[in-house]
Amino acid sequence: MKPSHSIKHISPQNWAYANRMHIRKAISEFAHELLITPVAINDDGKWKEYQINADQTDIIYLFKAKRNLLDHWHIDPLSIIKKDNGNEKSLDSLHFIIEFKKQLGIPEKILPTYLEEITSTLYSAAYKYQNEKFDSAALTKATFQEIEHAMSEGHPCFVANNGRIGFNAIDYTQYTPESDTPFQIIWLAVHKDRATYTAIDSLSYDTLMAQELGATLIASFNQKLIDLNLNPNDYIFMPAHPWQWYNKLIRIFTSDIASQKLICLDYSNDHYSAQQSIRTLFNVTKPTNFYTKTSLSILNMGFMRGLSPYYMESTPEITTWITALFKNDSYLNDCGFTMLGEVATVGYRNLNYEPLGRSIAHNKMLSALWRESPISLLEKNQDVMTMAAFLHIDSNDKALLPALIASSGVSIDEWLQRYLHAYLSPLLHCFYAYELVFMPHGENLIMLMENNIPVKALMKDITEEVIVFNEQMKFPEKVARLFTKTTDETKLLSIFTDIFDCFFRFMGNIFETQTSYSQDQFWFQVAQCVIKYQDAHPQYKDKFKRYDMFTSEFKRCCLNRLQLSNNKQMLDLADPIESLQFVGILENPIAKYKPALIEVS
């Protein structure tokens, strides 16, 4: 690569666009989390004009906005103006963060790294802007992977959501989803006294390797071990991300390499493509094969993206347990709710760092898991797409969702009813029937579609991000880590925060601003979905009262506050619920549709 190639998208025009759109998001989400307080100074009947004052009051920002349900700030990006002592200045996100650092409450020791994450996010935004291949209309006809690589936003709530600290410019073009550059992964042989293979009962190690490597490559790998006077039966083959090998494993696991506990074999024959969840890799060569998820020790959106070898040992058993729990649930089967099983894992322990604490990043650098591919579930005339696509907005500020619905040939009402039945209904059932919740944001869901109509929800990350609140439930030993004890109010916030505030808030805004279908009509459909579920399950009547979906308000959970206070580990993974930050309340947009059934004492 020529040195200039890595910056060809950093033109003045692209950079200005990226900064303007990013400041739009920053104002919207920081205002939503009550970190900054816009003051209305004018109202033209359609838009209100607002002003925010920086820490130094001679710097102000002016913008036009509409405040929609769930206190969502919809801002006209072209209206944003910065003034310094009355003089208009160009928009710069780094300056914005520094100018508001006191209001944002960023500790001085974190600020430089957070600014680096902001810069990386802008670099990525400029790249996506210049290299946009599909507008929203074209995406309605795109394939699963074309849509996956066309996503431009990242997590809708986080302001610094494409940090990827650790990647250099060459890594960016090779290993990011937006660069869409398939690559080969590196295979290692790891000694069984340090590594553990775990899988569901039906998936032996030999079966998995035959599928992932094939007989020829297995024979080649075995011969390499024999040539080193090593016994292949003493080793397990495992995949590693190329970045991880060259940047972390060679240096952190050097003694293991020297003692031949860890042997580098070769690249895979198959090519893989980075997904939005950047350490999850899709097999481009054999799409029905499993996803491969590897440790990738880059800092991205509040965490170092490792995988714990200790957690890996329980992952397949959790998959087995959840699958068995839901297998004969007629309601979930009716909804089509399906989990992409995490069917096998390999975890490698670094004995030099293990005494320092199993939770540190150095002890999460060498693990991998295999997850079922959604392609293997497709039937004729079906396709899949990330649910994040339902919030996608192209560079012309056109949302994909209205175009998707228009192409489906059904009304918005019918489309939403089908979608909510596939997505929200099973999540309600998991909560009320089992007191079990997922992390169901857009990137974690694959939607199975027919004629661009949602048919089924395919749930990802079912072992790392599942929480069980049910104190009466019996768990196998390795599954017990899923249980968390908390308050009734906090339990229900798993729906109000993760679904309503972190996804439906943005979806409702798209309907309100880009269609003739209002946000009130959208939330009415959400309410009807909840009511329909409750009417069909009178046996949970007491739970519907105890966990009232139609409560008038709920706590405002602030994700950016978490990242701003600790951008290396936002949550204590041993107790994530207690790590959350709440400021103020939000009015529940479905409260006014509360049915009489819930009010009966």
N, C-alpha and C positions, 0 to 999 in steps of 0.2 A: 504494500500500500504506500502510495506517495504521501509524504507528511501533510500535504494540503488537503488530501481526500477526506480526512477525518473532520475537517471544519468547513467543508463546502456548503453545508446547510446553515452555517452561522453567518448569514448575511444581515445587513442592517434591517431589511424588511422582515425577515423571518424572526429575528431577535425581538423586534418591536412587537410583532404579533404575539409571540410567546409570552412576553412580559405583560402585555395588556390583558391577555386572557388569564394569566396566572394571578395577577393582582385582582381581577374580577372574582376569581375563586377565593383568594385569600380574604378579601373583604367579606364576601358572602359567608364563608365558614367561620371566620373569627367573630363576625357579628352574631351568627347563629349560636356560637358557644359563649356569647356575652364577654368576650375578651376585649372587644372594642365596642363603642356605643355611637352609632351614627345618629345625627340630629337632623330632623327634617327642617328644611329652610324654604321650601317652595312646593306647591302642589298644582299641577296643570290639569288635574282631573283624571289623567291616565297614568302618569308617572309622578312620583314624589322625588324631589331633589334633596339629597342628603349631603351632609358634611361630616367628615371625621378629622379630628385634630391629632397630629403626631405628638410624641413626647415633648418635642420642642414646638410650641404652639404657633411659631411662624410658618410651619409647614402644615398645609391642609390638603385634603382630597375631597373633591366634589364628584357626585355621580347620581344618576337616576336609577331608581329601583322600585320594585313592587314587593311587598311582603305577603307571601302566600302562606298557606296552611303549614303547620308545624314550624312556624317562624322561619320559613325559607326565604332568603333574600335573592330575588331574581333581579340581576343588575344588567343594565344596558352597557356592554363593554365600551362602545364608542363614546359614551357620555363621561367616562372617567377622566378627570383632570387633576393634575397635581400642581399646587402653587406653593412657592417658597417666597415669603415676603411679597406676595402679590404677583410674582412673576411665574408664568406657566413653565413647568419643567417636563422633560420626557419621563415616561414611566419606567421604573426599574425595580424589579421585585426584591433584589438584595437591599437596595436603599429602603424600600418599604419595610422590610423586616427590621432593619436597624433603627429606622425612625420610630417604630412602635414597640421596640424590644421591652420597655418597661411595662407597657400595657399588656403585652403578651406574656410577660413573666418568664422570659428565657434566662436561665442562669448563664453568667458570663462564660463559664467553662464549656458550656454546650453550644453557645452561639456560633463559633467558627464551624463546627461540624454540621450544624443545622443549615448554615448558609451554603456549605458545600452540597448538602442534599438539595437545597433549592436550586443551586446552579445546575446540578445534574438533571433535575426535573425540567428546567428550562431548556437545557441542551437537547433532551429527549423530545420535548414539545416542538422545538424548531425542526428537528429531524422528521417527526411525524407529519408536520405541516407541509414540509417540502416534498416528502415522499408519499403523500396520500395517493393511493391507487384507486380507491373506490369512494365515491360519495355515498350518501345514505340510500339514494335510489338504487345505485348499483349493488349495494350490499344485500338488498333483498333477494338477489339472484346468486350471491356468492356462496362458496363452499364453507364447510366447517373451519378449515384452517385459514382460508382467506379472511374470514371474519375474525378469527382469533388474532391474527397478525395486524388487523386494521384498527383494533381498539386503541384509542388515543388518550384516554383519561387516567387509567389506574383507579385506585379506590376513590369513590366520589367525594368522601368527606375529608380525607387527609390533604393538606396543602403541600407537604413535601412527600410525594408518593412515588417518585422514581429516583430515589437517592442512589442506590446501587454502588455505594462507596466500596472501592476495591477494583472495579472494572476500569481499565484504561480505554483509550479511544478505539484501539484495535479489538479489544474484548467486546466493546459495544456493538461493533458491526458483525461480530461472530455469534454472540450469545444472548442477544435480547430478542424478545418476541417481535418488535417492530422491524428489526433488520431482516427477519425471516430468512436466515441463512442456515440451512440444515448442516449439521456437523456430526462427526463420529465421536463416540464416547470412549474413554479409556477403560480397559478391563485390568483388574488386579487379581492376584492370588493372595489370599490372606490366611494366615495360619489359624487352625481351629482352636489353639489355646488362647487366642485373642479375639476371635470372631465367632459369631453365632448366626446360623441360618435358621429362620423360623418361618413357618408357612401354615396356611389352612391345611386340614387333613388330606384333602384331595390333590394337593400340589407338592409332589416330592421335589427335592433339589434337582435330581437328574431330569425330571420332566421339564422343569423351568429352564434349565440350561439348554436342553435340546431345542426348546422353543426360541430362546433368546439368542443362542449362539450357533446352533447347528452342529452336526457331527464333525465336520471338517475343522472348524475353528476350535472346538473342544479338544480334538486330537492334537492340534497345533499347540494349544496352551499346555496340555499335559506333557508334550514332548519338551517344551521349554523348561518345565520343572525338572524333568528327568535329566536333561542336559546339565542342570545345576546340581545334580546328585540329590535331588529332593523327591520325596514321595508325593505324588499328586493326591493321594488319599488323605494327606494331612492338611490340605488346603481347600478353601472355598473360593470360587470365582465371584467377584463383585464388580459392579460398574462404578466409575468415578467421573465426575464432570472434568473435562480438560482443564478448565480454569483452576479447579480445586487442586488437581495434581501439580500443576506448575507453580502455583502461588502459595499453597499451604502444605500439602502432604509431603512434598520433597523436603521441606525445611522443618516441619513440625514432627514428622515421623521418620526422621533420618536414621535414628538408632534402630528402628524396626526394619528399615530397608537394609541396613548393614548386617543385621542379625538374621536376615532372610525370613522374617515374620511377614513381610510385605514385599511381594514381587510384582513389578510392573510387567505386564504381558504384551499387550498391543492394543491398537484401536479396534473398535467394532467394525464389522462389515456393514451393518445397518447405519443409516443416517437418522438423526433425531432433530426435532425442532422445539425450541424453547416456547413454552406457553406463557400466558400472562403471569401465572405463578412460576416465576422465572427458573426455579430449580426443578420444575416438572417438565419432562421431555416426552414429546409425542414421536412415536416411531413412524417416520415418513416412508421408509422402505416397506414396512409391514404394518399398515394402520390398525389391523385387528389385534396386533400384539399389545402387551401391556404398556401403559405409561411407565417410564422409569423416573423416579424421583431421587435426587441425590443431595447430599450435603453441599452447600454452596456458601462459603463463609464471607459473604459480602453483607454490608450493613444496608438494609433496605426497609424503610417504613417502620422503624421502631424496634427492629430485631436483627441480630446476626442470624443469617438463614442457614443454620446448621440442622442436623438431625441427631437426636440422642440415641446411641446404641442401646441404652437401657430401656427406653420407650419402644425401640424396634422389637424387642423380645415379646412385648405384649400386643403389638399391632395386629397380627393375624388373628389372635384369639379374640380381640375386640371385634374385628370384622365378623368372625364366626358367631359371636354372642349376639350382636345386633341383628345379623341376618336371621338367626334362629328366633329372636324376639319378635321380629316383624313378619316372618315367613307366612304364617297363617292368619294374618290380620286382613280380613276381607275389605275393610275400608281403605287401607293403604294400597291394597291390590287394585281396588276400584279406581283410585286416583292415579295409579300407574307409578307411584313413588318408588324409585329404585336407587340403591346405593352402589356406587362404583367401588367394589371391594378392594381393600388394600391387602393383597393375598399372600405376599411374601416379603421378607426383609432380610437384610444382612447388616449387622452392627459390629463395628470394630472398636475395641477398647484400647485407649492409649494409657498404658500403665505408668508412664512417667508423669502424666498430668492428673490421673484419676485421684490420687490422694489430696489434690487441691480442691476437690469438689466436683461432683458429677454434673452439676448444672452449668459450669463455666463453658464458654464458647470453645475452648480447646478440646473439650471432651465431646463435642458434637460435630467433629470435622470429617468423620469417615463412616457414613452409614448410607444405606439405600433401601428403597422399597419399590415394589411393583404394584401398580393399580390397574384395574380393569379398564379397557378402552371402551368409550361409548360407541365406537364404530361396530363393535361386536354385537351390539344390541339392536342395530337398525334392521327394519323390515322394508319391503318394497315401498317406494314413494315417501320414505322418511329421511330426514336429515337432522343434524344437531347443530346447535350454536351455543356459545357462552351466554348466560343470562345477562352478563355485563353489557351485551349488545343492546338490551332494552333501554339502556341509558345513554347510548352512544350518540354523540352530536358531531357532525363533520365540520370541516374547516369553513364551510359556508353557513355555519350555525343552524344547519338542518338536522333534526333528530331522526334517527333510524326508525324509532317506534311507530310514528304515524305512517311512514312509508311501508313498513312491514305489515301493519294492519290493513292498509289500503290494498296491498298486493294479495291479501289472503282471501278476499271475496266475501268476507263476513262483516257484520257491523262491529263497531267498537264495543258495544255491550256484550255481544256474543264472544268476541275475542277475549275480552277481559274475564268473562265468566269461565271460559275454558282455561285461561292462564291461571286464575286464582284457584280453580279446582285442582290443577296440577301442582301448583306451588304452595299456596297458603294453606289450603285444607289439610294436606298431610302434616304440615308443620304444627298446625293446631292440634291435630290428633296425637302426634308424638308428645306434645306438651301435656294435654289433658289426660290421655290414656296412660302414659308412661312417665310423665314428668321428666322427659328427655328433650334436650334442645341441641340444635346444630349451630354452626356459624354460617347462616344461609345468605351471604352477600353474593353479588353478581358473579364474581370470578369463581366462587365455590359451587356454582350450579351450572350444569349443562342442560339445556332444554331440548327435548326431543320434539321435532316439529313435523307437521304434515301440512303442506301448502301454506307454510309460514304461520300456522296456528299451533300454539303449544299443546302438546299431548301428554307428555310426561316430564317430570323433573328428575334429573339424575344428580344425586348428591355426591360431592367430592369431599376430601379431607374429613372422613368420618371417624378417624381415630384420634387425631391430635386436637380436634376442635369440638368434640362432643362433650356435653356436661349432663349428668344425671342428678336430679334433685330428690328423687324418690327414696325416702329413708327405709321403706319396707321392702325394697327390691333386693333380691339375693344376687350377689355377684361372684363369679369365679375370681380367684385371687388376682390374676393379672388384669382383670377388668375393673377392679375396685377403685383404681385411680381416677375413674370418670366421675365418681360421686363427689358432690360439693354441697355442703350445708349452708343455707343462706335464708334470708327472709322471704316471705310470700311476695312482697313488692318487688324485690330484686329478681325473683324467678320470672315474673311476668315481664320484666324489662328486657328479657332475652327476645321477646317478640316486639315490644314497643321500640326498643333501640335498634336491634339488628335488622328488623324488617321494615317497620314504619319509618323510623327516622333516617336510617342509613340506606334505604332503597326506595320505598314508596314515596318518600318526600320528594325525591328527584323525578320519579315517574309522574307523580301528580303535577309537578311543575311543568313537565313537558306537555302534558295534555292541556294545561291552562294557557300556556304561552304559544304553543305551536299547532293547536287544533281548535275546533269549535266545541270540543268536548271539555267541559270545565273540570277543575280539580274537585269540585263538589260531587260531580257525577262519578268521578273515579273513586272517591272515598265512599260514596254510596254503594258502589259495587263491592268494595272491600267489606263494608258492614254487612251486606247481604250474604257474602260468602261466610262470614262468621256466624250469622244467624242461621243460615242453612245448615252449617255444621252442628250447631247447638240443637237445632230442632231434630236432627237425625240421631242425636246421642243424648237422650234424656237421662240416661244412667249417670251422666257426669254433671247433673244439675247442681249439686252442691259445690263441685269444683268451679263451675261457671260463676257462682256467687263469690267463692273464695278468691278466684283469680279472674277479676272482672275486666273483660276486654273492652267494656264500654265505660270504664271509669272516666271521670271528667278530665283528668290530667295525669301526667306521669313525669318522673324526674328526667331532666335533660342530661344525658350522658355525653361527655365532651372528649372526643378522641384526640383532637389536636392538642388539648391541654396535657394529655398523657405524653405525647411525643415531644412537646415543648419542654417538659420537665425532665424527661429521660429518653433521649432518642436512641439509646443503645439497647434498652430493655424496658419497654413501656409498661409491661405487666409482669408481676410475679407469677410465673407459669405454674408454680405450685399452688397458688391461690389467686387466680385471675379476677374473680368476682370482687374480692376485697380491694383490688388495686384500682378499680374504676374511679373516675372523678365525675361528680354530679354537681351542676350549678344551675339553680333555677328549675322551672318546670315548663312543660309543653302542654298545650291544650290538645286533648285527644280528638282527632278529626272524625272519629266514628261515634263519639259519645252521644251525639244528638239522635242517633238511630237506635238507641238502647231499647230492646224489646221488653214488653211487660213481664215476660217470663223471668227475667233476671231480677226484677224488682220485687217479686213475690217473696215474702219472708217465710 
